[in-house]
C-alpha cells in the first residue's frame, strides 16, 4: 500500500470477500482504509454506517484536510474543538509549502511563532532545520526572509551552516543593489543578499522614506523593488516596523499598493486591530465620497466593531437618497442593517411602508398590462419600489423590524381580509417571512381559516396560505384527528384527486405516508372498493399520493386475488385494470402459485400471461390506449391464424 493509494489493481474475475460486521466495527482498520482516499472522496461517505461516520469525523477528515491544506475545513475543526491539531505541525506544513493561508490561520489564534524551537517536538524541529539549511545552501532569499518575519531564530542555523564548506550559497554572500529613478532624484540601496534575507535592512529603509511626507510617493516603488529582490511581504506588515504602510496604501486608494502588502501578509488582522481608531475615521470620511477606500477595506478583511451608531446618520442619508452602493459597501464591512433599522425605525418606517405599498400596486398594474410583476416599469428610475427590492438584496433582515410595526400589521390585515394573494406574494418574494409577525399575532384566526378551507375542499386557498410561509406544521399536528376525518370522508370519498394531488405537491408539511398509516383500515377498505369496481384510473391517482401498494397487497392479498380472479374469468377480461395492477407491482408470482388454474380457464390465457410477464409499464392515461390496441392486435392475429374461413351469409329475404 502506498501513502495515498492502494498499489495494484483488481483483475477481471477476481474474488473479493465482503467485509463482515466485525471488520466494519474495527475503527482502526476503517481509519487505515479511509486514509488511502482523498478528501473529496471521503466527504462522499458521510451517510454511511455509524462507525464510518465516527472515524471520518474524529480522525480522517481533519487529518486529510491538513494534509491537503484545505484550511477552511481545518478552521471549522479548530473553531469547534472537535479535533485537537498539533499547531506546531500545522506551522511546519505551512512554512514548507509557503502557504500563507495556513500561517494567517495560526496568526489569528495568536500562535507563538518565536517559541517554535522550544515547544515543538523533535520531528517538526528537525524538518524545519533541514528546510532552513537547504534554503541557505541553495540561496532561497524569499524563504529565509519569510522565516525571519515570523520571528524564527536563524542565528543557530547560520552559524552551523557557515562552519560547513558550501553551507551558505555564494549568491547570498554576494552584494546586491537596487536603483530607483524618480523625476529629479535617484535612490540607490546596496546590501548583501544574506543581509536582506536575515536582517531588517529593507524595513529600515522604508521607515526612513516614511519619515518625510515629501518622500511618501516613493514608498510603493521602493517596496516593490525590495520584494522583487526577495524580501518577504510579511516583513513590512509588522506592528513594530511598517504596519502603518497599510494606512498609507488605503489613503492613496491604490489597489496595487494594497494588494502588494496583503497578498502574502500573515499578521493582517493584528495590524487592522492596532489601527482600529484610524480606520474608523477613514471609513467615516470615505462614505459617499471615496467608495474605493471602502472596497479596499473589505478586500483587506476589515470588519467594523460592534458599536456602529456613529455611522447611522450617513447610512440613513444614503438610504433616503437611494445611494445603495454605499449602503452595500457598509454592509460588507459588517455594518448591521438589522440593528440600524431598530435604532432608526421612526425615520425608516414611512419610507419602507411606502415602498411596500407601491410594490403591491405595481404588481396589480403589471398584471393588468401583461408585464412581469417582478420588474419595475423602467430601470434606473429611483422609486420606493426599487428601494425596497434593493435593500432586500443587500440585507433583507433590515425589513424585519418594520414587519413588526403596527402600521404594517394593519396593512397586512387589510390584504388578508380581501384575500389579495397577488399583492401578498409580491411581498413574500422580497422577504420570505414578511407575514410571520402577522401570523404570530393572528394565528388563531388563521387556524380557523385553514380548517374551514379543508372542510370546504378549497385547495386554492390552502395553497395560497402556504405560499405566504404560514407555519402549517403546528396546525396539522394540533388538528390531526379532525383533518384525518375530513380527508377520509370528504376528499377521498368524493375522489377529489385533483385537490389531493395539489395538497401533496404544494403543502410539503403534510405527510400522506403517515396519514395512510393512521387511517389504514378505512383507506384499505376504500382501495378495495376501487379495485372491485375496476376503476384503474383511481389506482393511478392513488399511486401519485405515495400510497404503499406493496404493503397493501401483502395485507389484503386474499381480497385482491379474489377480485383479480373475477376480472380474469369474466367473459371480457378487464385487461386495463390487470395491467395497472402489474404497474403497481402486484405479486403475480405469489398469485400464480395459489390461483394459476384460473388463467387457463380465462378467455385469453396467453394474453393474460403476457400482461403478467411485463415487469414495468408507464402508469396513466396511456395505459388504456396501449392495452386496447394490443388486445385488438392479439385478437386479430388469433382470428387470422386459428379461425376457419368465415361462412358466407345467406341473402336477405324481402
Backbone torsions as a table, in degrees:
resi	resn	phi	psi	omega
1	UNK	NA	130.7	177.3
2	UNK	-81.3	-177.4	-177.3
3	UNK	-65.2	-39.7	-173.2
4	UNK	-117.0	-17.7	-173.2
5	UNK	-139.1	155.9	169.9
6	UNK	-73.6	137.2	175.1
7	UNK	-84.5	153.8	179.6
8	UNK	85.2	177.8	-179.2
9	UNK	-144.7	159.5	179.7
10	UNK	-81.4	125.1	179.2
11	UNK	-80.3	154.4	178.9
12	UNK	-63.2	130.7	178.9
13	UNK	88.4	0.0	179.1
14	UNK	-71.4	152.9	-178.6
15	UNK	-105.8	125.9	179.3
16	UNK	-120.2	124.4	179.6
17	UNK	-72.2	136.9	176.5
18	UNK	-74.2	130.4	179.7
19	UNK	-58.9	135.9	178.4
20	UNK	-83.8	173.3	-179.2
21	UNK	-59.2	-36.7	-178.4
22	UNK	-66.2	-38.8	179.8
23	UNK	-66.4	-42.2	-178.1
24	UNK	-68.9	-17.2	177.0
25	UNK	-90.0	-6.7	179.5
26	UNK	-81.7	100.3	-175.3
27	UNK	-63.2	-34.7	179.4
28	UNK	-64.0	-43.1	179.4
29	UNK	-68.6	-42.4	177.9
30	UNK	-61.0	-40.8	178.5
31	UNK	-61.3	-44.5	-179.4
32	UNK	-61.7	-40.9	-179.3
33	UNK	-68.0	-46.6	-175.1
34	UNK	-68.9	-29.6	179.1
35	UNK	-68.5	-10.5	175.8
36	UNK	-82.1	-7.6	-179.5
37	UNK	-95.8	170.5	174.7
38	UNK	-89.7	168.0	-178.6
39	UNK	-63.1	-41.0	-179.8
40	UNK	-64.7	-30.6	180.0
41	UNK	-76.5	-42.5	-177.4
42	UNK	-70.7	-24.6	179.2
43	UNK	-68.7	-15.0	176.7
44	UNK	-82.1	-4.7	-173.8
45	UNK	-104.6	14.4	-175.7
46	UNK	-60.7	-31.8	-172.4
47	UNK	-93.2	15.2	179.5
48	UNK	-81.7	-163.0	-176.1
49	UNK	-56.1	159.2	-178.1
50	UNK	-60.7	-36.9	179.0
51	UNK	-63.1	-44.2	178.1
52	UNK	-59.6	-46.1	-177.2
53	UNK	-62.5	-41.7	-178.9
54	UNK	-63.1	-44.0	-179.8
55	UNK	-68.2	-40.2	179.1
56	UNK	-60.8	-48.5	-175.1
57	UNK	-70.8	-40.1	-172.1
58	UNK	-86.0	-23.7	-172.7
59	UNK	-135.5	-56.8	-165.0
60	UNK	-67.1	-53.8	-174.8
61	UNK	-62.1	-47.2	178.9
62	UNK	-62.9	-36.5	-179.6
63	UNK	-72.5	-40.7	177.5
64	UNK	-67.4	-35.9	177.2
65	UNK	-61.3	-39.5	177.5
66	UNK	-70.2	-41.9	-179.3
67	UNK	-63.8	-37.1	179.5
68	UNK	-94.4	2.8	177.2
69	UNK	55.2	46.1	171.7
70	UNK	-89.9	89.2	-169.2
71	UNK	-71.9	-21.8	176.8
72	UNK	-64.4	-39.9	178.2
73	UNK	-73.9	-39.7	176.9
74	UNK	-59.6	-39.8	179.0
75	UNK	-62.1	-40.6	179.6
76	UNK	-60.9	-45.3	-178.7
77	UNK	-70.2	-33.3	176.8
78	UNK	-67.8	-42.8	-178.6
79	UNK	-67.0	-38.8	-177.0
80	UNK	-82.3	-19.8	-176.2
81	UNK	72.9	14.7	-178.1
82	UNK	-72.1	-21.7	178.3
83	UNK	-140.5	132.8	-178.6
84	UNK	-92.4	102.4	178.1
85	UNK	-79.7	149.2	168.1
86	UNK	-85.1	102.2	-173.7
87	UNK	-63.6	-27.0	175.8
88	UNK	-64.9	-37.8	176.9
89	UNK	-69.5	-37.7	176.3
90	UNK	-61.7	-43.3	178.2
91	UNK	-61.4	-44.1	-179.7
92	UNK	-61.1	-47.0	-180.0
93	UNK	-62.0	-42.3	-177.9
94	UNK	-66.1	-39.7	179.9
95	UNK	-69.9	-44.0	-178.8
96	UNK	-60.7	-32.6	-179.1
97	UNK	-99.5	3.3	-176.7
98	UNK	51.0	45.7	-177.0
99	UNK	-96.7	102.1	-174.5
100	UNK	-74.6	-23.2	175.9
101	UNK	-64.4	-42.3	177.7
102	UNK	-66.1	-38.4	178.2
103	UNK	-67.5	-37.1	176.3
104	UNK	-63.8	-38.5	179.2
105	UNK	-60.6	-41.1	177.8
106	UNK	-69.3	-40.6	-179.5
107	UNK	-62.9	-36.2	178.5
108	UNK	-64.2	-25.9	179.1
109	UNK	-97.8	17.3	176.2
110	UNK	55.6	40.9	177.1
111	UNK	-68.7	136.6	-178.2
112	UNK	-87.1	97.0	179.8
113	UNK	-66.2	-36.3	-175.9
114	UNK	-66.8	-26.7	-176.7
115	UNK	-90.4	12.5	-175.4
116	UNK	-60.3	-45.9	-176.7
117	UNK	-60.5	-32.0	-174.3
118	UNK	-88.6	-25.4	-173.6
119	UNK	-110.3	-15.6	-177.0
120	UNK	-81.0	159.0	176.6
121	UNK	-74.9	165.2	-173.3
122	UNK	-62.9	-33.1	-178.3
123	UNK	-65.2	-47.0	-179.7
124	UNK	-66.3	-39.4	178.1
125	UNK	-62.6	-41.9	179.8
126	UNK	-64.9	-40.3	179.3
127	UNK	-63.4	-42.6	-178.3
128	UNK	-73.7	-33.9	176.2
129	UNK	-63.3	-43.2	177.5
130	UNK	-62.8	-36.8	178.7
131	UNK	-64.9	-43.1	-179.4
132	UNK	-65.5	-44.9	-178.3
133	UNK	-66.3	-34.4	175.7
134	UNK	-66.7	-40.4	178.6
135	UNK	-63.4	-38.5	177.4
136	UNK	-67.7	-38.7	-178.3
137	UNK	-72.0	-36.6	-178.7
138	UNK	-90.2	-13.6	179.4
139	UNK	81.1	38.0	179.9
140	UNK	-84.2	91.0	-177.2
141	UNK	-64.7	-42.1	-175.4
142	UNK	-63.8	-39.2	-178.5
143	UNK	-71.7	-39.0	176.6
144	UNK	-66.0	-39.2	178.8
145	UNK	-65.7	-36.2	177.7
146	UNK	-63.3	-47.4	-179.7
147	UNK	-62.1	-40.4	178.8
148	UNK	-64.0	-37.7	179.3
149	UNK	-67.7	-21.1	177.5
150	UNK	-92.1	11.2	177.9
151	UNK	64.9	29.0	174.5
152	UNK	-81.1	130.6	-175.7
153	UNK	-77.0	112.5	-178.3
154	UNK	-96.0	-7.3	-171.0
155	UNK	-63.2	-42.2	-179.3
156	UNK	-63.2	-43.7	179.3
157	UNK	-67.2	-35.4	177.8
158	UNK	-64.1	-44.1	-179.0
159	UNK	-65.4	-43.2	-178.8
160	UNK	-69.0	-37.6	179.4
161	UNK	-71.8	-34.8	179.5
162	UNK	-67.0	-27.4	179.8
163	UNK	-76.7	-10.9	-178.6
164	UNK	-104.0	135.7	177.7
165	UNK	-66.0	123.7	-178.0
166	UNK	79.7	9.7	-179.2
167	UNK	-70.1	-27.7	177.4
168	UNK	-119.0	129.4	-175.7
169	UNK	-63.2	148.3	-179.7
170	UNK	-62.6	-34.5	-177.4
171	UNK	-66.9	-27.0	176.0
172	UNK	-71.4	-28.3	-179.2
173	UNK	-89.1	-6.5	179.8
174	UNK	-81.8	163.3	-178.3
175	UNK	-90.5	139.7	176.3
176	UNK	-120.9	157.2	179.0
177	UNK	-145.5	148.6	177.7
178	UNK	-128.5	128.6	177.7
179	UNK	-123.5	124.2	179.8
180	UNK	-121.6	119.1	-179.0
181	UNK	-95.7	130.3	173.4
182	UNK	-118.8	169.6	-179.9
183	UNK	-66.0	107.5	177.8
184	UNK	87.1	3.3	179.5
185	UNK	-153.9	160.6	178.9
186	UNK	-139.4	134.9	177.3
187	UNK	-115.2	125.6	179.9
188	UNK	-123.0	134.3	179.8
189	UNK	-125.7	126.9	179.7
190	UNK	-119.6	136.6	-175.4
191	UNK	-164.1	162.1	169.2
192	UNK	-87.4	150.0	-178.2
193	UNK	-64.3	-32.3	177.4
194	UNK	-67.4	-36.4	176.8
195	UNK	-65.1	-39.8	178.1
196	UNK	-63.4	-36.7	-174.9
197	UNK	-81.4	-32.8	-169.5
198	UNK	-116.7	5.5	178.5
199	UNK	-133.4	175.1	-178.4
200	UNK	-93.7	32.8	-177.6
201	UNK	-57.8	-49.5	-175.5
202	UNK	-64.9	-42.9	-179.9
203	UNK	-62.7	-37.6	-179.1
204	UNK	-65.5	-38.4	179.7
205	UNK	-68.8	-36.1	176.9
206	UNK	-67.4	-40.3	177.9
207	UNK	-62.3	-37.6	178.7
208	UNK	-63.7	-39.8	178.7
209	UNK	-66.4	-35.2	-176.2
210	UNK	-76.8	-7.5	-177.8
211	UNK	-70.1	-30.8	-179.6
212	UNK	-112.9	132.0	-175.6
213	UNK	-63.5	-31.4	-176.2
214	UNK	-69.5	-15.2	-179.2
215	UNK	-100.9	1.8	-175.6
216	UNK	-63.3	-31.2	-178.6
217	UNK	-65.5	-18.5	-179.2
218	UNK	-82.0	-19.9	-170.6
219	UNK	-57.0	-50.3	-178.4
220	UNK	-59.0	-36.0	-177.3
221	UNK	-73.2	-43.2	177.3
222	UNK	-66.2	-40.0	179.4
223	UNK	-60.5	-47.2	-179.9
224	UNK	-63.5	-31.8	178.0
225	UNK	-67.4	-43.4	176.6
226	UNK	-63.2	-39.9	178.2
227	UNK	-64.6	-38.1	178.3
228	UNK	-65.1	-32.3	179.6
229	UNK	-75.1	-15.0	176.5
230	UNK	126.3	-4.4	177.9
231	UNK	-65.7	147.9	-177.8
232	UNK	-87.2	138.6	178.8
233	UNK	-57.8	-37.0	-176.6
234	UNK	-63.4	-20.4	178.1
235	UNK	-63.6	-30.4	-176.2
236	UNK	-93.5	-5.4	179.4
237	UNK	-109.9	51.1	178.3
238	UNK	-113.8	140.7	-178.9
239	UNK	-61.8	-35.3	-175.7
240	UNK	-83.1	-6.2	-178.9
241	UNK	-120.7	-90.7	-169.7
242	UNK	-119.8	33.7	-179.3
243	UNK	-60.1	-27.1	-179.5
244	UNK	-68.9	-8.9	177.3
245	UNK	-59.8	-32.0	179.2
246	UNK	-64.1	-39.3	176.4
247	UNK	-62.4	-40.5	178.8
248	UNK	-62.9	-42.6	-179.7
249	UNK	-66.6	-40.0	179.1
250	UNK	-67.2	-42.3	179.7
251	UNK	-64.2	-33.6	177.8
252	UNK	-74.6	-11.5	-179.2
253	UNK	55.1	41.8	-177.3
254	UNK	-108.8	111.0	179.4
255	UNK	-64.9	-39.5	-179.0
256	UNK	-62.1	-41.8	179.6
257	UNK	-66.0	-44.7	179.5
258	UNK	-64.0	-44.2	179.9
259	UNK	-62.1	-37.8	179.1
260	UNK	-60.1	-37.8	-178.9
261	UNK	-80.5	-32.3	-169.7
262	UNK	-89.9	-31.7	-166.3
263	UNK	-55.0	-38.7	-178.3
264	UNK	-126.1	26.2	178.7
265	UNK	-84.7	144.6	-178.1
266	UNK	-103.7	-36.7	-172.0
267	UNK	-100.4	38.1	-175.9
268	UNK	-61.9	-46.7	-176.9
269	UNK	-63.4	-38.1	178.4
270	UNK	-64.9	-38.7	178.5
271	UNK	-66.2	-43.0	179.8
272	UNK	-63.3	-40.3	178.6
273	UNK	-67.2	-36.8	-177.9
274	UNK	-66.5	-34.4	-178.2
275	UNK	-106.9	35.7	-175.5
276	UNK	-63.1	-42.3	-178.4
277	UNK	-65.8	-41.1	177.8
278	UNK	-65.5	-38.3	-179.8
279	UNK	-69.4	-37.2	176.5
280	UNK	-61.6	-42.5	177.5
281	UNK	-64.9	-36.9	179.1
282	UNK	-66.2	-41.2	178.1
283	UNK	-62.7	-45.2	-178.2
284	UNK	-60.2	-40.9	-178.3
285	UNK	-79.3	-23.2	-177.3
286	UNK	-83.8	-19.7	-176.4
287	UNK	-60.3	123.7	175.8
288	UNK	80.7	-17.4	-176.3
289	UNK	-115.6	-36.7	-177.9
290	UNK	-131.4	75.9	-177.2
291	UNK	-62.8	-25.9	180.0
292	UNK	-62.2	-33.5	178.6
293	UNK	-64.4	-42.0	178.8
294	UNK	-64.4	-39.7	178.4
295	UNK	-64.6	-41.0	179.7
296	UNK	-67.1	-37.3	176.6
297	UNK	-63.1	-40.9	176.2
298	UNK	-64.4	-38.7	177.9
299	UNK	-61.9	-35.4	179.1
300	UNK	-75.6	-10.9	-178.1
301	UNK	88.3	17.9	-178.5
302	UNK	-74.1	139.2	176.7
303	UNK	-130.0	138.2	-179.7
304	UNK	-66.8	150.7	176.0
305	UNK	-70.1	174.0	-177.0
306	UNK	-67.5	-33.2	178.1
307	UNK	-78.8	105.6	-172.2
308	UNK	-125.4	9.4	-176.3
309	UNK	-61.8	-25.7	-176.9
310	UNK	-64.7	-17.5	-179.1
311	UNK	-98.6	-1.1	-174.8
312	UNK	-59.2	-43.8	-176.3
313	UNK	-62.8	-44.8	-179.7
314	UNK	-66.6	-40.9	-179.9
315	UNK	-67.3	-41.1	178.7
316	UNK	-62.1	-40.8	177.3
317	UNK	-64.2	-37.1	178.2
318	UNK	-67.0	-38.9	178.5
319	UNK	-66.0	-43.3	-179.7
320	UNK	-64.4	-39.6	179.5
321	UNK	-85.9	2.6	-179.6
322	UNK	57.9	39.1	172.4
323	UNK	-88.4	74.6	-172.3
324	UNK	-76.2	-17.3	175.9
325	UNK	-63.2	-43.0	177.8
326	UNK	-66.9	-41.4	178.8
327	UNK	-61.0	-42.5	-179.8
328	UNK	-66.3	-40.1	178.7
329	UNK	-63.4	-40.9	178.0
330	UNK	-65.5	-36.8	178.1
331	UNK	-63.8	-39.7	178.3
332	UNK	-65.7	-28.0	178.4
333	UNK	-82.6	4.2	176.1
334	UNK	98.2	10.9	177.3
335	UNK	-72.9	122.2	-175.5
336	UNK	-82.0	105.2	177.6
337	UNK	-69.5	-26.3	177.7
338	UNK	-65.7	-48.0	177.8
339	UNK	-67.7	-36.4	177.8
340	UNK	-60.9	-42.1	178.9
341	UNK	-64.6	-33.9	176.6
342	UNK	-68.4	-39.5	179.9
343	UNK	-72.5	-32.0	-175.3
344	UNK	-113.1	31.2	-175.6
345	UNK	-60.9	-38.6	-179.5
346	UNK	-62.5	-40.0	-178.8
347	UNK	-76.8	-35.8	-174.0
348	UNK	-85.3	-27.9	-172.5
349	UNK	-55.7	-47.5	178.8
350	UNK	-61.6	-39.2	179.8
351	UNK	-65.7	-45.9	-178.7
352	UNK	-67.0	-41.8	-180.0
353	UNK	-63.8	-41.5	177.4
354	UNK	-61.5	-41.3	178.5
355	UNK	-65.0	-40.9	179.7
356	UNK	-67.4	-40.3	178.5
357	UNK	-66.4	-42.1	177.7
358	UNK	-65.3	-33.8	177.8
359	UNK	-63.2	-41.7	177.5
360	UNK	-64.7	-42.9	-179.7
361	UNK	-66.5	-37.1	179.0
362	UNK	-65.3	-29.8	177.6
363	UNK	-65.9	-42.1	179.2
364	UNK	-66.5	-44.9	-179.7
365	UNK	-62.9	-42.9	-179.4
366	UNK	-64.0	-37.9	179.5
367	UNK	-68.0	-39.6	179.6
368	UNK	-67.5	-34.4	-178.5
369	UNK	-87.3	-4.1	179.3
370	UNK	77.2	22.8	-179.1
371	UNK	-101.5	169.5	177.8
372	UNK	-72.0	121.8	-178.2
373	UNK	-68.7	-17.4	-178.2
374	UNK	-86.0	2.9	-178.2
375	UNK	-122.4	147.8	175.4
376	UNK	-76.7	158.7	-177.0
377	UNK	-64.6	-30.0	178.0
378	UNK	-146.6	134.4	-177.6
379	UNK	-80.2	149.0	178.1
380	UNK	83.4	-5.7	179.7
381	UNK	-86.3	129.6	179.2
382	UNK	-77.2	125.8	179.9
383	UNK	-154.2	158.4	176.4
384	UNK	-57.8	-33.1	179.7
385	UNK	-64.4	-49.8	179.3
386	UNK	-64.8	-32.0	178.4
387	UNK	-63.4	-43.7	179.4
388	UNK	-61.9	-46.5	-179.0
389	UNK	-63.1	-41.5	-177.5
390	UNK	-68.6	-42.1	178.3
391	UNK	-63.3	-38.1	178.7
392	UNK	-66.2	-35.3	177.5
393	UNK	-67.3	-37.3	-179.4
394	UNK	-71.1	-54.1	178.7
395	UNK	-162.2	99.8	-175.2
396	UNK	-67.3	-15.4	178.2
397	UNK	-64.4	-18.6	179.2
398	UNK	-61.9	-26.8	-176.8
399	UNK	-85.3	-14.1	-170.4
400	UNK	-65.6	-36.1	178.9
401	UNK	-64.8	-37.3	-179.3
402	UNK	-68.7	-31.7	179.2
403	UNK	-63.6	-20.1	179.1
404	UNK	-90.5	-5.7	-177.0
405	UNK	-74.0	153.8	-179.9
406	UNK	-64.6	-32.6	-179.4
407	UNK	-63.6	-45.1	179.8
408	UNK	-71.8	-36.6	-179.7
409	UNK	-62.8	-37.3	175.5
410	UNK	-66.6	-40.9	177.9
411	UNK	-62.8	-42.7	178.5
412	UNK	-65.3	-37.7	178.5
413	UNK	-64.4	-38.3	177.6
414	UNK	-63.3	-43.8	178.8
415	UNK	-65.2	-40.8	-178.0
416	UNK	-70.4	-36.1	179.8
417	UNK	-64.9	-36.3	179.3
418	UNK	-88.7	-1.2	-178.7
419	UNK	51.4	45.6	-179.8
420	UNK	-89.3	77.1	-173.3
421	UNK	-73.3	-22.0	177.2
422	UNK	-62.8	-47.4	178.5
423	UNK	-66.7	-41.7	-177.0
424	UNK	-66.4	-35.3	177.8
425	UNK	-67.3	-29.9	174.8
426	UNK	-62.3	-39.9	178.8
427	UNK	-69.3	-36.3	179.4
428	UNK	-68.2	-30.8	176.2
429	UNK	-64.7	-32.5	178.1
430	UNK	-73.1	-45.0	178.1
431	UNK	-143.2	119.9	-174.5
432	UNK	-61.0	-24.2	-177.4
433	UNK	-112.5	39.3	179.6
434	UNK	-58.1	-42.8	-172.5
435	UNK	-97.2	10.5	-179.5
436	UNK	-59.2	-48.0	178.1
437	UNK	-61.2	-36.4	179.0
438	UNK	-66.5	-42.9	179.4
439	UNK	-64.4	-39.3	179.5
440	UNK	-64.1	-37.1	-178.7
441	UNK	-77.2	-30.3	-175.0
442	UNK	-120.3	34.5	-173.3
443	UNK	-66.4	-33.9	179.8
444	UNK	-62.1	-44.3	178.7
445	UNK	-66.2	-36.6	179.0
446	UNK	-67.9	-36.0	176.4
447	UNK	-62.1	-45.0	179.3
448	UNK	-63.3	-39.6	178.5
449	UNK	-64.3	-42.2	179.4
450	UNK	-66.0	-44.1	-179.0
451	UNK	-62.8	-41.2	176.9
452	UNK	-63.7	-37.9	178.8
453	UNK	-64.8	-38.9	177.1
454	UNK	-66.1	-42.4	-179.0
455	UNK	-64.8	-35.8	-178.4
456	UNK	-90.9	1.5	-177.7
457	UNK	57.9	40.4	178.0
458	UNK	-90.4	77.8	-174.9
459	UNK	-66.8	-30.9	179.5
460	UNK	-63.0	-41.1	179.0
461	UNK	-67.2	-39.9	178.4
462	UNK	-62.0	-45.0	-179.8
463	UNK	-65.6	-40.7	179.3
464	UNK	-62.1	-44.1	179.4
465	UNK	-65.8	-37.6	177.9
466	UNK	-65.9	-36.0	179.6
467	UNK	-65.4	-18.9	177.3
468	UNK	-88.6	11.3	179.8
469	UNK	63.8	35.3	172.7
470	UNK	-66.1	126.7	179.8
471	UNK	-67.6	92.9	-172.3
472	UNK	-88.6	-18.0	-177.9
473	UNK	-60.0	-46.5	176.9
474	UNK	-61.2	-35.8	177.9
475	UNK	-63.6	-45.3	-179.7
476	UNK	-63.1	-36.0	-179.2
477	UNK	-71.5	-44.8	-175.6
478	UNK	-74.5	-25.4	-179.1
479	UNK	-112.9	28.5	-173.3
480	UNK	-60.0	-48.7	-176.2
481	UNK	-63.3	-43.2	-179.4
482	UNK	-67.7	-40.1	179.4
483	UNK	-67.0	-36.9	177.8
484	UNK	-60.1	-42.6	179.5
485	UNK	-64.9	-44.3	-179.0
486	UNK	-62.5	-46.2	-178.3
487	UNK	-66.3	-40.4	-176.7
488	UNK	-72.0	-45.4	-172.5
489	UNK	-89.6	-16.9	-179.1
490	UNK	-113.1	-58.8	-174.7
491	UNK	-68.2	-51.0	-178.0
492	UNK	-74.9	-37.3	-178.7
493	UNK	-62.5	-36.2	179.0
494	UNK	-92.2	5.0	178.9
495	UNK	54.2	50.5	178.1
496	UNK	-82.5	69.8	-174.1
497	UNK	-65.7	-37.4	-179.8
498	UNK	-60.7	-45.8	179.6
499	UNK	-67.1	-39.0	-179.0
500	UNK	-67.0	-42.0	178.8
501	UNK	-65.3	-40.0	177.1
502	UNK	-64.6	-37.3	177.5
503	UNK	-61.7	-41.7	179.3
504	UNK	-68.3	-40.1	-175.0
505	UNK	-78.1	-37.1	-171.3
506	UNK	-97.9	-29.1	-178.7
507	UNK	-105.4	89.7	-173.0
508	UNK	-67.0	-24.4	-177.2
509	UNK	-76.2	-15.9	179.4
510	UNK	-84.2	123.7	-175.9
511	UNK	-103.2	103.7	179.8
512	UNK	-67.8	-33.0	179.0
513	UNK	-60.4	-44.7	178.0
514	UNK	-67.6	-36.1	178.2
515	UNK	-62.5	-43.6	180.0
516	UNK	-65.9	-34.1	177.5
517	UNK	-68.5	-39.8	-179.9
518	UNK	-68.5	-33.4	-176.8
519	UNK	-112.0	39.1	-172.1
520	UNK	-58.2	-49.3	-175.7
521	UNK	-62.6	-48.0	-177.1
522	UNK	-67.0	-42.2	-179.5
523	UNK	-68.4	-39.1	177.2
524	UNK	-59.9	-41.9	178.7
525	UNK	-61.9	-42.0	179.7
526	UNK	-66.2	-41.2	-179.7
527	UNK	-66.1	-38.5	177.1
528	UNK	-62.8	-37.8	176.3
529	UNK	-62.7	-39.1	178.3
530	UNK	-63.1	-44.2	-179.2
531	UNK	-66.8	-44.8	-178.7
532	UNK	-64.1	-32.4	178.2
533	UNK	-83.1	-8.4	176.6
534	UNK	78.8	23.0	-178.7
535	UNK	-85.4	83.7	-175.9
536	UNK	-66.5	-33.2	-177.7
537	UNK	-67.3	-31.8	176.5
538	UNK	-66.0	-35.6	176.0
539	UNK	-63.7	-39.2	178.4
540	UNK	-62.3	-43.6	178.7
541	UNK	-66.6	-37.5	179.1
542	UNK	-64.5	-34.9	177.8
543	UNK	-65.0	-30.3	178.0
544	UNK	-69.1	-17.2	178.5
545	UNK	-92.9	15.1	178.3
546	UNK	64.1	31.6	174.1
547	UNK	-69.5	132.7	-175.9
548	UNK	-84.7	91.4	-179.0
549	UNK	-70.7	-28.6	179.6
550	UNK	-59.6	-49.2	179.3
551	UNK	-69.5	-34.2	178.7
552	UNK	-62.9	-46.9	179.4
553	UNK	-62.3	-33.8	178.8
554	UNK	-70.1	-39.1	179.8
555	UNK	-72.2	-41.4	-172.1
556	UNK	-113.8	37.3	-174.8
557	UNK	-61.8	-42.0	-176.7
558	UNK	-63.2	-46.3	-178.8
559	UNK	-66.9	-41.5	180.0
560	UNK	-66.1	-40.7	179.4
561	UNK	-61.6	-38.6	178.8
562	UNK	-62.9	-42.3	178.0
563	UNK	-67.0	-38.8	179.8
564	UNK	-63.4	-43.3	178.7
565	UNK	-61.7	-36.8	178.8
566	UNK	-64.0	-43.0	-179.8
567	UNK	-71.2	-23.3	179.1
568	UNK	-79.3	-37.4	-172.5
569	UNK	-94.9	-3.7	179.1
570	UNK	-69.8	160.6	-177.8
571	UNK	-54.8	-39.4	177.2
572	UNK	-120.5	93.8	-176.1
573	UNK	-55.7	143.5	-179.0
574	UNK	-85.4	80.0	-175.5
575	UNK	-64.0	-35.3	-176.8
576	UNK	-63.6	-46.6	179.5
577	UNK	-64.5	-40.3	179.3
578	UNK	-63.2	-39.8	177.7
579	UNK	-65.0	-37.6	178.6
580	UNK	-65.0	-40.8	177.2
581	UNK	-62.8	-36.6	176.6
582	UNK	-64.0	-41.1	178.8
583	UNK	-64.9	-27.3	178.9
584	UNK	-90.8	14.4	175.4
585	UNK	63.8	45.5	172.9
586	UNK	-64.6	134.2	-175.3
587	UNK	-72.6	80.7	-178.0
588	UNK	-65.7	-32.9	179.5
589	UNK	-60.2	-46.4	178.6
590	UNK	-65.3	-38.1	179.6
591	UNK	-64.4	-42.7	-177.2
592	UNK	-67.9	-30.7	177.6
593	UNK	-65.0	-35.4	-175.2
594	UNK	-96.9	-29.6	-173.9
595	UNK	-133.3	33.9	-177.3
596	UNK	-64.1	-27.4	-176.8
597	UNK	-67.6	-24.7	-176.7
598	UNK	-68.2	-24.7	178.5
599	UNK	-67.7	-36.9	-179.6
600	UNK	-66.9	-29.6	179.5
601	UNK	-85.7	-0.5	-179.7
602	UNK	-77.2	162.5	-179.7
603	UNK	-67.9	-36.9	-177.1
604	UNK	-127.2	72.9	-176.2
605	UNK	-63.9	-38.8	-179.4
606	UNK	-63.8	-41.6	-178.5
607	UNK	-69.7	-34.7	176.5
608	UNK	-62.7	-42.3	178.1
609	UNK	-66.0	-32.5	175.7
610	UNK	-63.3	-42.8	178.4
611	UNK	-63.6	-44.1	-176.4
612	UNK	-67.0	-32.7	-175.3
613	UNK	-74.6	-19.1	-179.5
614	UNK	-70.3	123.8	-176.6
615	UNK	-79.5	-30.0	-177.4
616	UNK	-149.4	150.6	-178.8
617	UNK	-158.7	142.2	-179.5
618	UNK	-67.5	125.9	-178.2
619	UNK	-87.1	141.0	176.0
620	UNK	140.0	-159.8	-173.2
621	UNK	-67.6	-22.0	-179.2
622	UNK	-72.9	-19.3	-175.3
623	UNK	-59.2	-47.3	-174.8
624	UNK	-61.1	-44.7	-177.5
625	UNK	-65.0	-44.0	-177.8
626	UNK	-65.4	-46.2	-179.0
627	UNK	-65.5	-40.1	179.7
628	UNK	-62.5	-44.5	179.1
629	UNK	-65.3	-40.7	179.0
630	UNK	-64.6	-40.4	179.8
631	UNK	-64.1	-42.6	178.0
632	UNK	-62.5	-42.7	178.9
633	UNK	-63.0	-40.6	-179.6
634	UNK	-62.5	-47.3	-179.6
635	UNK	-66.2	-36.1	178.7
636	UNK	-64.2	-44.4	178.6
637	UNK	-65.1	-40.8	-179.7
638	UNK	-64.8	-39.9	179.7
639	UNK	-65.0	-40.7	-177.5
640	UNK	-69.9	-38.8	-171.9
641	UNK	-86.5	-35.6	-169.6
642	UNK	-114.4	-17.5	-176.4
643	UNK	-84.8	149.3	176.0
644	UNK	-75.7	160.2	-179.9
645	UNK	-58.7	140.4	-177.9
646	UNK	-67.3	143.1	179.0
647	UNK	-79.5	135.3	-179.2
648	UNK	-65.8	137.9	-178.4
649	UNK	-75.1	144.7	178.2
650	UNK	-70.8	145.7	178.9
651	UNK	-65.1	147.2	-179.6
652	UNK	-69.6	145.5	178.4
653	UNK	-102.4	125.0	-179.0
654	UNK	-66.7	NA	NA
